[in-house]
Amino acid sequence: MKILHASTTVERTRALLGSVAAAVSAMLLPAVANAEYGLNLQEPATPIAREIMTLHNGIMIACFVIFILVFSVMFYSMWAHRKSRGYEPAQFSHSTKLEILWTLIPTLILVGFAYPSTGTLIAMEDTTESELTVKVTAYQWKWHYEYMDGSGVGFYSTLSTPSSQILDKEEQGENYLLEVDNHMVIPAQTKVRLLITSADVLHAWWIPKFGVKKDAIPGFINEAWINVDGPGIYRGQCVELCGKDHGYMPIVAEVKSKQDFADWLSQQKAALDSANGDTKVASN
């Protein structure tokens, strides 16, 4: 009976180790598979987003290694020193050396995490040497973008998804609830400073690929900056509960080359000057 019991215990242990190995293999799938199933951050498009991604991946790997080491020691101790093998537990109340050790090691680990994290946090707040400033004002439930270069260019950006899609009267489009009528347009490879505020309640401006998430607070201006690698369309959302239509407040940034952005801004200025001229003529 003892031999049968030992054999059963060994089989159970092997089965448990097999399950753990399968779980570990699943967690260590290639990054491509992780991206496909949405198990990682979105592909970074700015230097800050890349820093955040590197920091996140490094800390996750460190935490996983700590998890494996701690639970390996724990499960081995439970298995190798089980009662059926005749082991008797040690009788002691405390160990000063052990208590110092298990306090010192986690402290050093946290310091190791904090050092690179602090550098990234400081870099996120450094808006100096910006080449362009855009004021972002949140409203229920839309955004207003104003280019602070003296041109007076500014516009509202609101959800453009048809109500028929929202009400399930027709098939939902590719960018369902993530498309707007007017994109925020900025140049690539240019440090752009964002001044983020709100005209009514709390909101939050967030585009995952930029690595930027800032609260929009009434009566207060938050600062952020972005420097996008290349042209493209980048989408985000308001991520602070701001009322009944909170889910209908997307953000779309259109990044152009520097020359294309300069041409776009000139067109916006010309259209604004034309509109102002028409208004003066009508008023006269």
C-alpha positions as CSV (number, residue, x, y, z in Angstrom):
1,M,0.0,0.0,0.0
2,K,2.8,2.4,0.8
3,I,4.5,1.7,-2.6
4,L,1.1,2.3,-4.3
5,H,0.7,5.6,-2.4
6,A,4.2,6.8,-3.2
7,S,3.6,5.9,-6.9
8,T,0.3,7.9,-7.0
9,T,2.0,10.9,-5.3
10,V,4.8,10.9,-7.9
11,E,2.3,10.7,-10.7
12,R,0.3,13.6,-9.3
13,T,3.5,15.6,-8.9
14,R,4.5,14.9,-12.5
15,A,1.0,16.0,-13.7
16,L,1.2,19.2,-11.6
17,L,4.7,20.0,-13.0
18,G,3.4,19.3,-16.5
19,S,0.5,21.7,-16.0
20,V,2.9,24.4,-14.7
21,A,5.3,23.8,-17.7
22,A,2.3,24.2,-20.1
23,A,1.3,27.5,-18.4
24,V,4.9,28.8,-18.5
25,S,5.1,27.9,-22.2
26,A,1.9,29.8,-22.9
27,M,3.2,32.9,-21.1
28,L,6.4,32.8,-23.1
29,L,4.8,32.8,-26.6
30,P,6.6,35.0,-29.2
31,A,5.8,38.7,-29.1
32,V,3.9,38.4,-32.4
33,A,1.4,36.0,-31.0
34,N,1.0,38.2,-27.9
35,A,0.3,41.2,-30.2
36,E,-2.2,39.2,-32.2
37,Y,-4.2,38.3,-29.1
38,G,-3.8,41.7,-27.5
39,L,-1.7,40.6,-24.6
40,N,0.7,43.4,-24.7
41,L,0.8,47.2,-25.1
42,Q,0.1,48.7,-28.5
43,E,3.1,49.2,-30.9
44,P,4.8,52.4,-29.6
45,A,5.0,55.4,-32.0
46,T,6.9,57.8,-29.8
47,P,10.1,57.8,-27.7
48,I,8.1,57.9,-24.5
49,A,5.9,55.0,-25.6
50,R,9.0,53.0,-26.3
51,E,10.4,53.7,-22.9
52,I,7.1,52.7,-21.3
53,M,7.1,49.5,-23.3
54,T,10.7,48.6,-22.4
55,L,10.0,49.4,-18.7
56,H,6.8,47.3,-18.7
57,N,8.4,44.3,-20.4
58,G,11.5,44.4,-18.2
59,I,9.5,44.6,-14.9
60,M,7.1,41.9,-16.1
61,I,10.0,39.6,-16.8
62,A,11.6,40.3,-13.4
63,C,8.3,39.7,-11.7
64,F,7.9,36.4,-13.6
65,V,11.4,35.2,-12.6
66,I,10.6,36.1,-8.9
67,F,7.3,34.2,-9.1
68,I,9.1,31.1,-10.5
69,L,11.9,31.2,-7.9
70,V,9.6,31.8,-4.9
71,F,6.9,29.2,-5.9
72,S,9.6,26.7,-6.9
73,V,11.2,26.9,-3.5
74,M,7.8,26.8,-1.8
75,F,6.5,23.8,-3.8
76,Y,9.8,21.9,-3.5
77,S,9.8,22.4,0.3
78,M,6.2,21.2,0.6
79,W,7.0,18.1,-1.5
80,A,10.4,17.2,-0.2
81,H,9.6,17.7,3.4
82,R,6.1,16.2,3.6
83,K,4.9,14.3,6.6
84,S,4.7,11.0,4.7
85,R,8.5,11.1,4.4
86,G,8.9,11.4,8.2
87,Y,10.0,15.0,8.4
88,E,9.2,16.9,11.5
89,P,8.8,20.7,11.3
90,A,11.5,22.8,13.0
91,Q,10.4,24.6,16.2
92,F,11.5,28.2,16.4
93,S,9.7,31.5,16.8
94,H,11.8,33.8,14.6
95,S,15.1,34.4,12.9
96,T,16.7,37.8,12.9
97,K,19.0,37.1,10.0
98,L,16.1,35.7,7.9
99,E,13.9,38.6,8.7
100,I,16.6,41.1,7.7
101,L,17.2,39.1,4.5
102,W,13.6,39.0,3.4
103,T,13.2,42.7,4.0
104,L,16.5,43.7,2.3
105,I,16.0,41.7,-0.9
106,P,12.5,43.1,-1.7
107,T,13.8,46.6,-0.9
108,L,16.6,46.2,-3.4
109,I,14.2,44.8,-6.0
110,L,11.9,47.8,-5.6
111,V,14.8,50.3,-5.8
112,G,15.9,48.5,-9.0
113,F,12.3,49.0,-10.4
114,A,12.1,52.6,-9.2
115,Y,15.4,53.9,-10.8
116,P,14.4,53.4,-14.4
117,S,10.8,54.3,-13.7
118,T,11.8,57.6,-12.2
119,G,13.8,58.5,-15.3
120,T,10.8,57.7,-17.6
121,L,8.4,59.7,-15.4
122,I,10.8,62.8,-15.5
123,A,11.1,62.5,-19.3
124,M,7.3,62.3,-19.6
125,E,6.9,65.7,-17.9
126,D,9.7,67.5,-19.8
127,T,8.0,69.8,-22.3
128,T,11.0,72.0,-23.0
129,E,12.3,72.7,-26.5
130,S,8.9,72.1,-28.1
131,E,8.4,73.2,-31.7
132,L,4.6,73.4,-31.7
133,T,2.0,73.9,-29.0
134,V,-1.6,72.7,-29.3
135,K,-4.2,73.5,-26.7
136,V,-6.7,70.6,-26.2
137,T,-10.0,71.5,-24.5
138,A,-12.5,68.8,-23.5
139,Y,-16.2,69.3,-23.7
140,Q,-19.2,66.9,-23.1
141,W,-18.6,65.1,-25.5
142,K,-16.1,66.4,-28.0
143,W,-12.6,68.0,-28.2
144,H,-11.4,71.3,-29.3
145,Y,-7.9,71.8,-30.7
146,E,-6.3,75.2,-30.9
147,Y,-2.9,75.8,-32.5
148,M,-1.0,78.3,-30.3
149,D,1.2,79.7,-33.1
150,G,-0.7,83.0,-33.5
151,S,-2.6,81.7,-36.6
152,G,-5.9,81.4,-34.8
153,V,-6.5,78.0,-36.3
154,G,-8.8,75.9,-34.1
155,F,-11.7,73.5,-34.6
156,Y,-13.9,71.0,-32.8
157,S,-13.6,67.3,-33.2
158,T,-16.7,65.1,-32.6
159,L,-17.7,61.5,-33.2
160,S,-18.6,60.8,-36.8
161,T,-19.9,57.2,-36.5
162,P,-23.4,57.2,-38.0
163,S,-26.2,56.7,-35.4
164,S,-27.5,53.9,-37.6
165,Q,-24.4,51.8,-36.7
166,I,-24.8,52.7,-33.0
167,L,-28.4,51.6,-33.1
168,D,-27.5,48.4,-34.9
169,K,-29.5,49.3,-38.0
170,E,-26.5,48.7,-40.2
171,E,-23.2,46.9,-40.0
172,Q,-20.5,48.5,-37.8
173,G,-17.6,50.1,-39.7
174,E,-13.9,49.4,-39.3
175,N,-13.3,52.2,-36.8
176,Y,-16.6,52.0,-35.0
177,L,-16.8,54.7,-32.3
178,L,-13.2,55.6,-33.1
179,E,-13.7,58.1,-36.0
180,V,-14.2,61.9,-35.9
181,D,-15.1,64.6,-38.3
182,N,-11.9,66.6,-37.8
183,H,-8.6,65.0,-37.0
184,M,-6.0,66.7,-34.8
185,V,-3.1,67.2,-37.3
186,I,0.5,67.4,-36.2
187,P,3.9,67.0,-37.9
188,A,6.0,63.9,-37.6
189,Q,9.5,64.0,-35.9
190,T,8.5,67.2,-34.1
191,K,8.2,67.8,-30.4
192,V,4.6,68.9,-29.9
193,R,3.6,70.3,-26.5
194,L,0.0,69.7,-25.5
195,L,-1.9,71.9,-23.1
196,I,-4.9,69.9,-21.8
197,T,-7.8,71.3,-20.0
198,S,-11.6,71.0,-19.7
199,A,-14.5,73.4,-20.1
200,D,-17.0,71.4,-18.0
201,V,-16.2,68.1,-16.2
202,L,-13.3,65.8,-15.8
203,H,-12.1,64.1,-19.0
204,A,-8.8,62.4,-19.9
205,W,-6.9,62.6,-23.3
206,W,-5.3,59.2,-24.2
207,I,-3.7,57.8,-27.3
208,P,-2.1,54.4,-26.4
209,K,0.5,54.4,-29.2
210,F,1.7,57.8,-28.0
211,G,2.2,56.7,-24.4
212,V,0.3,59.8,-23.3
213,K,-2.7,59.9,-20.9
214,K,-3.5,63.2,-19.2
215,D,-6.5,64.3,-17.2
216,A,-8.4,67.3,-18.5
217,I,-9.5,69.3,-15.4
218,P,-11.8,72.4,-15.4
219,G,-9.8,75.5,-14.5
220,F,-6.4,73.7,-14.6
221,I,-4.0,73.0,-17.5
222,N,-2.0,69.8,-17.7
223,E,1.0,69.5,-19.9
224,A,2.2,66.6,-22.1
225,W,4.4,66.2,-25.2
226,I,4.6,63.9,-28.1
227,N,7.2,63.3,-30.9
228,V,5.7,60.9,-33.4
229,D,8.1,58.8,-35.4
230,G,6.3,59.0,-38.8
231,P,3.1,59.8,-40.6
232,G,-0.1,57.8,-39.9
233,I,-3.5,57.8,-38.2
234,Y,-3.5,57.2,-34.4
235,R,-6.6,56.7,-32.3
236,G,-7.6,57.0,-28.7
237,Q,-10.5,57.8,-26.4
238,C,-11.5,59.8,-23.4
239,V,-10.7,57.5,-20.4
240,E,-12.3,59.5,-17.6
241,L,-16.0,58.8,-17.0
242,C,-17.6,62.1,-18.0
243,G,-21.3,61.5,-18.4
244,K,-23.8,59.5,-20.4
245,D,-21.9,59.9,-23.7
246,H,-18.5,59.1,-22.3
247,G,-18.1,56.2,-24.7
248,Y,-18.7,58.5,-27.7
249,M,-15.7,60.7,-27.3
250,P,-12.9,59.3,-29.5
251,I,-9.6,61.0,-30.3
252,V,-7.9,60.8,-33.8
253,A,-4.5,62.3,-34.5
254,E,-3.3,62.5,-38.1
255,V,0.4,62.8,-38.3
256,K,1.8,64.3,-41.5
257,S,5.3,64.9,-42.8
258,K,6.7,68.4,-41.9
259,Q,6.1,69.7,-45.4
260,D,2.6,68.3,-45.6
261,F,1.8,69.7,-42.2
262,A,3.0,73.2,-43.2
263,D,0.9,73.0,-46.3
264,W,-2.2,71.9,-44.3
265,L,-1.7,74.7,-41.8
266,S,-1.4,77.3,-44.6
267,Q,-4.6,76.0,-46.0
268,Q,-6.3,76.3,-42.6
269,K,-5.1,79.8,-42.2
270,A,-6.2,80.8,-45.7
271,A,-9.7,79.3,-45.0
272,L,-9.9,81.2,-41.7
273,D,-8.8,84.5,-43.3
274,S,-11.4,84.0,-46.1
275,A,-14.1,83.2,-43.5
276,N,-13.2,86.3,-41.5
277,G,-13.2,88.4,-44.6
278,D,-16.7,87.2,-45.6
279,T,-17.9,87.9,-42.1
280,K,-16.7,91.5,-42.3
281,V,-18.3,92.0,-45.7
282,A,-21.6,90.6,-44.4
283,S,-21.5,92.8,-41.3
284,N,-20.9,95.9,-43.4
